[in-house]
C-alpha cells in the first residue's frame, strides 16, 4: 500500500506551510519526498524546477539548500561535542566560516555558543537537544526548511521563542514546511495540507481548511478550540468563524 497516494502539489518560494494528519497519515513520508530523502515509486518530484534521480544523485548543492529536521533528531547524534555536531553539515558541504556559522546557528536556536560548544550533546536536556538539532540544520542557511514536529520537547517559553523566530525566518523568502499534530500551531501557516491515510484532503488557507470541522474530526484531528466554539455558536445564530482565542473574544465582544 502506498504511504502517500497520488497527488498534485506545488509549493512556492517563500511559502509557509503546515502539514497535519493523524498518526500514520503519511505526513513524514510526504515530507521526506519533499526533502529528496526518498524517491517516489510513481510520478515525479521536482526540486527547484528540475527532476533529479532520487535520492542518491541529488546534487550536493541541492541538498544544501534543503534543511530537514527529523521528528527525533537527537537520536541521531554522533559527535562528542555540540560544536562538532552542529558543524558537521557545514564541513561536509565545504562551506567557509564554519565557527561563525556554528555560533550564529546555536544562538538562533537559543543556546549560548560559549556555554554549550564544548559540552556533549548526549548530556543535554530534551529541549536543549532539540535546539542543537535545529542548529545543525540551520548551519547551512537552507532556502527550504522542513521540520517534523519541531516544537516537541520545548517548554512554553522556548516554544513561543521558536515560533517567533520561525516567522521571522520565513519572511526572508525562505520556504518553511512544518509537520505538527497541533492544529493550534497550524493556524499560523499560510496554507495547511491535511493528509488522511495517504490522501491529501485539503491544501488551502487555515480559515478555509478549519471551516470543515466535521471532516477534520472524522479523520482524527481536533480543530482549534476557538474554531470548535465558534462552529457551535454558528449553529444557533450568525457568528463569524474564529481561528484563535483572540478572534473568538473579539467576535463575542462584537456580538454582545
N, C-alpha and C positions, 0 to 999 in steps of 0.2 A: 504494500500500500504506500502511495506517495505521502511523504511528510508534508509537502506543500502541493496542493492541486494547481493545475494550470491557471495562470492569472496574467494580467497585463498591468504593468505599473511603471510609471515614470517619476523619478524624484529629481527635482530641480536643484540647481546650485543655491546654497544658502537656505534651503528649506529646513524647518524644524518639525520632525515627525515623532509621534508616539506610536508604538507597536504594542497592541494589547490582545489578550486572549487568555482563556483558561489554560491550566497546565496540560501540556500535550497538544496544544492547538497548532503548533508549527512555528511559533514565534522565533525560537532560536535557530531553527533550520532556515527560515527565510532570511534572518539577519546574517547568517554565515554565507548564504548565497550573495547577499548584497556586498559582503566584505571580500568576496572572492576566495574564501577559505574552502569552499566545496564547489563542485560543478553540477549543473542541472542534468538530470537523466534525459530530459526532453526540453526543447525550446532553447532560448539563448538568454544570456545576461550580458548587458553592456556596462562597462565602466569607462566614464569619461568619453562616451561616444563610440567605443570600439568593443568588439567581441574578441576575447582572448581565449587561449587554450587553458582552461582552469583545471586544477589550481596551480600546477607545477610551473607552467610557462608564463604566469602573470609577472610582468617585469618588476624589478625591484623598485623602480620609480613609482609605479602604480601602487605597489604595496605600501610604500612610504606615505602616500597621500591618503591612505585609509587607515584609521585607527580603530581597533576593535577591543573592547573591554569585556571579557568573559564574565559569566554570572558569578563564578567563584575564582577570580584570578589569583587570589592569594594561595590557592592550592598548587599553583604552577611556579611559585618562587623557587629559585635555584642558587642565587648569588649569596655570598657571605655577608655583604653589606648592602644597605639601602642605596648607596651611591652606585655600586656596580649593577644592582638590579634595575635601577632607573636608566642607567647609561647604556645598557646592553643594546637596545634597538638603535640608538644614535650611532654607536660604534659599528654595529653590524651594517648599517646603511652608509657608512663612511662620511658622516656629517662632521662639520667642524664645530669648534667651540663647545665641546661636549660638557665641560664643567659648568659653563654658563647655562647651557640648556637644562642640565640636571637641577641646578639651583632654582632656575625660574619655574620649572615644572613642579618641583616639590612645594614651592611657595604658593603657586597657583592652586595646588591640591590642598593647601592648608597646613603644611608641615615646614618647620624651620630647617633650612639646609644645615646649619651648624649643629643643631641638636640631633639630627637624625641621620646624616650622611654616613657615619661610621657604625651605626647600630645594625644588628642583624634583623632582617625583615621578619624572621620567624619568631622573634620575641615581642613583637608589637601587639597592641590590642587589635580587635577585629576592625574597628573604624580606621585605625592607623594603617593597617594592612591594605584596606580598601583604597586609601589615599595614595599609598605607594604604587599600587597597581594602576591607578588613574594617572599618576605622574609618569609611569613607564610608557604609557600610551601617548601622553601629551608631549613627551620629549622631542618627538619628530614633527610637532606642529602640523598634524594632519588636516587636510581640507575637508575630509569626511570623517565624522566621529560616530561610531556605532557602539552603544552602551547597553549591556544586558543587565537589567536590574541595578542601575548604578548607585542608588541610594540605600541599598541593603546594607545593614550593619552600621549605618551612621546614626548618631544621636540627633535630637531635634535641631540643635544649633548648627551642627555640621551639615545636616540635610538642607536647611534653609540657605546656608552659605554656598553649598554646592549648586543648588538650583539658580541662585543669583549669578554665580559665576558662569553657569551654562548658558543663561540668557545673554550675558554679555558676549560670550564666545560665539554664539550663533549669529550675533549682529554683524560679524566681520566677514560676511559672505562665505561662512563655513556651514556645511550641511551637518545637522545633528539628528540622529535617529536613536531613540531610546526605548528599550523594552521595559514595560512595567506591568505589575499586577494591579496597581492602584489607578483607578480612573480619576481620582482626585489629582494625581500628578499629570495625567494625560490631558487635563483641562487646559494646561498652559501651552500645549503644542499648537502649531498652525494647522496641522492635519493629523487625523487619527486613523490608523489602519487597524481594523478589527479582524482577527482570524478565529475561525472555529473549525476544528477537525481538518485543518489544512486549507480551508476555503477562505478566501478574502471576502468578508461580508460587507464591509464599509471601508471607504478611503475618502474621507471628507472632513470638513471642519468639525471641531468639538461640538459646537452648537447643533449642527445637523445630526451628527452621529448619536449624541446623547439624547436626542429627541425620541429615539427608538428604545424607550425604556423597557418595554415588554420583550423585544428581541434580545437586548443585552442580558436581561435577567434569564431568559430561556437558555442562553449559551453559557451560563455560569459566571457572568460578570455583574458586579454590583455598581450601579451608577453612583455618581457623587451624591451625597446626602441632600444637598441643596436641590439637585435635579429631581430626586425622588419626591421631595416635599412639594416642589412647585408642580410636578406632574399630578400629584394627588389633588392639589388645590385647583388645577385647571379642570378637573372633572366636575367641580362644583360651581365654578364661575370663571369669567375671563381673567386669566392670570398669565404673565409672561414666564417663559422658561428661564430658570436660573441655573448657572453652572457652578457658582461659588456661593459661599455663605454671605459674602458681601453683597452680591447681586440679589440674593433672596431677601436680606434685610431691607435693601433699598426698595425692592418691589413691594414688600409688606408695608413699609412706611408710606409709600405712594398709594397703597390700596386702602389704608385706614382713613 
